[in-house]
Amino acid sequence: MIQKIFIVLVVVLSFTSCEGPAGFDGQPGPQGPAGADGSIFEAAAFEIELDFILNTDANIYEFGPEEYPTDITLIKDDVVLIYRLEEVNEGLDVWRQLPQPFFAEDGLMFYNFDFTEADFGLFVEPEFDVNLIAPDLVQDQVFRVVVIPGDLGTSSKMDQSSIYSVLNALGIEEKDIKKVN
């Protein structure tokens, strides 16, 4: 009987944890990168409506390079995602992430982009003669540009194909998206 009590006591004490005094606080981490005005840069998004410009020599339509709005400063390792307004369906915007393949009447074309720390550019790249692209595919186009700070990264839990998932993960609300001319 004493042996059983001893075993129970050992088992109970084995699963009981002890807590000692709290340790010292560590040193504060380094401050994140600052913008040109000294402020800490956060994720940002802006919307731009544009008409692409025909470049027959390169067989593309292009826009830019265009500088970012003055309140957005990219630094090394920042990430830019761009989405095109595909359509409005029952009052809801349908956004598609670039690069985006698009099947036009004359074949396959791509909406694409590039970016640097200073600017970004948008392109329509057809696999056929650029002069055959319908005007409604290159005029009055609406894009949303989302800038993600490099230290925040693009989490694997962030569905980058959905602008709504990206904005939600970054804490950006519709009212925070700037309209740029």
Salt bridges, closest charged atoms under 4 A:
GLU47 OE1 - ARG144 NE 2.68
GLU47 OE1 - LYS179 NZ 3.57
ASP71 OD2 - LYS178 NZ 3.21
GLU86 OE1 - ARG84 NH1 2.89
GLU86 OE1 - ARG96 NH1 3.84
GLU173 OE1 - LYS175 NZ 3.86
GLU174 OE2 - ARG144 NH2 2.45
ASP176 OD1 - LYS175 NZ 3.38
